[in-house]
Amino acid sequence: MTNSIIANGQEIAAQLPCTVEEFLLAQNLLPRSVVIEHNGEAVAPSEFARRELRAGDKLEIVKIVAGG
């Protein structure tokens, strides 16, 4: 079933339900290169494979950038 979630303020179609990890991979994002907030709650990277997303959920995705 295809629905949508709100990621960084934009509606994005997704195959739901899916895990945070599955969503990130579908968006061509490496799970270890981002920090996630799901419905206002910080999500530890160890939870990405277990945290399930449903239609209407809100994600804030911040890419981690290394540099000096």
C-alpha positions as CSV (number, residue, x, y, z in Angstrom):
1,M,0.0,0.0,0.0
2,T,1.3,3.4,-0.9
3,N,0.7,6.4,1.4
4,S,2.8,9.3,2.4
5,I,4.7,10.7,5.3
6,I,6.0,14.2,5.9
7,A,9.8,14.4,5.8
8,N,11.4,17.8,6.5
9,G,8.1,19.5,5.8
10,Q,7.5,17.8,2.4
11,E,5.0,15.1,1.7
12,I,6.8,12.0,0.3
13,A,5.1,8.9,-1.0
14,A,6.2,5.7,0.6
15,Q,5.3,2.0,0.7
16,L,3.8,1.9,4.2
17,P,4.0,0.5,6.7
18,C,7.8,0.4,6.5
19,T,10.7,0.9,8.9
20,V,12.8,4.0,9.2
21,E,15.7,2.1,7.6
22,E,13.6,1.0,4.7
23,F,12.4,4.5,4.1
24,L,15.9,6.0,4.2
25,L,17.2,3.4,1.7
26,A,14.3,4.1,-0.6
27,Q,15.3,7.8,-0.5
28,N,18.9,6.9,-1.3
29,L,20.1,7.9,2.2
30,L,22.5,5.8,4.2
31,P,21.0,5.1,7.6
32,R,24.4,5.8,9.3
33,S,24.7,9.2,7.7
34,V,21.6,10.8,9.2
35,V,20.0,11.8,12.5
36,I,16.2,11.2,12.7
37,E,13.3,12.6,14.7
38,H,10.1,10.7,14.3
39,N,6.9,12.4,15.4
40,G,8.9,14.7,17.7
41,E,11.0,11.9,19.3
42,A,14.7,11.3,18.6
43,V,15.4,7.9,17.2
44,A,18.6,6.0,17.9
45,P,20.3,4.5,14.9
46,S,19.9,1.1,16.5
47,E,16.1,1.5,16.3
48,F,16.0,2.4,12.6
49,A,15.4,-1.2,11.6
50,R,12.6,-1.6,14.1
51,R,10.8,1.8,14.1
52,E,7.8,1.5,11.9
53,L,6.4,4.4,9.9
54,R,2.7,4.9,9.1
55,A,0.7,7.3,6.9
56,G,0.8,10.8,8.2
57,D,3.9,10.4,10.4
58,K,6.4,13.2,10.5
59,L,10.2,12.8,10.1
60,E,12.9,15.3,10.5
61,I,16.0,14.1,8.7
62,V,19.4,15.8,9.3
63,K,22.4,14.6,7.3
64,I,25.6,14.3,9.2
65,V,28.5,16.1,7.6
66,A,32.1,15.6,8.6
67,G,34.8,18.1,7.9
68,G,37.2,20.5,9.4
